[in-house]
């Protein structure tokens, strides 16, 4: 039977828009539906507006540091409303660009909720349409912890609706979202407490980076309550929120950010009706080609909960479009994906952690810790840089590179190319450094700090 479309994409975020647009340029008849906002989480309530707020916090620090360099400058106050207006205008501009890209490629656009009816049928905007192939790219959503009073706290989406700066902010959770917002609001002038259940923040990252970040946060005056868990939230007498922890201690705040996790946005999508199965963790189950348990239905981006990064979602969407309609089947690799955490100071990382690499065999570890030149002058606390290489003893290949320090996300993009290409420690060593920079330390690490994984390899 003829279908209305060759491809129907559900979700207008980074993954869905790229897949729809590239498929259309390959000649496919494509429709795409988005019920909330074009560009998804990243453009609207994620990476983009958050990075603008990170930039705002950085300006405050630079102003405070300027007198050490001879400038007559002082911080005289911060206007959240003014920042929000500029931020929201940029978000609206980018939001519009996504729509124009889709229209320019010839996609049919539905600004409505889409649900699966069967393997080839979608209910959208009050009508049913059919498609030979369907791509699910509905992303994820923040999840509130199941504790009494959780409705009194914000989730990450709510941060961008704040009208004024909270004088006291409690952040629950030490993943990258909670830590980034904690650092942003501290930089803008809020008193910040962070509550997390492990000894170190940022679970899943290299332990040296995690320990150095914990130290940096404390040095800046961000209070950390660990290992602690949230027990309940209550209205405080003064109109704020009272935060009770599992040890009975209490913190009073003007606002609470609940950053304890995200989940695939599958509620009401109709996966059961179409026969699309999910994993035990609630993500859509896919194979290496992102095909679901229904052969003509695919899932990409955060809804698969594989590696929830915007550039990864975009790469996968492009690869799937090339595979389905471009006559050039390929896969986007999930290995050695560079990423950043925009804390203060920020983190850049690519490849394996020391623990993961050591579990596979003996590795050499190279580290350095130093105060960047800027802060030898500014004397700002909590700005020490940490750089680390994880090197396979057998092949000399650099398996992982990690950095905590200013400009680390920008530096790590270049390092990521080398690691993805399989560069060895000797390749790093013969590269001439750019002086004076922090980045040059990555090519001047000559003395091994320690070795790891030897016992595991022997056993």
Secondary structure, DSSP 8 states (H G I E B T S, - for coil): ---SEEEEEE--SHHHHHHHHHHHHTT--EEEE-SS-TTHHHHHHSHHHHHHHHHHHHHHHHHHHHGGGT---------HHHHHHHHHHHHHHHHHHHHHHHHHHT-EEE-S-EEEEETTEEEETTEEEEEEEEEE---EEE---SSBTGGGSB-HHHHTT-SS--SEEEEE--SHHHHHHHHHHHHHT-EEEEE-SSSSSSTTS-HHHHHHHHHHHHHHT-EEETT--EEEEEE-TTSSEEEEETTS-EEEESEEEE-S-EEE--TTS-HHHHT--B-TTSSB---TT-B-SSTTEEE-GGGG-S---HHHHHHHHHHHHHHHHSS-------SS--EEE--SS-EEEEE--HHHHHTTS-EEEEEEEEE-HHHHHH--TT-EEEEEEEEETTT-BEEEEEEESTTHHHHHHHHHHHHHHT-BHHHHHTS---SS-SGGGGG---S--EEESHHHHH-
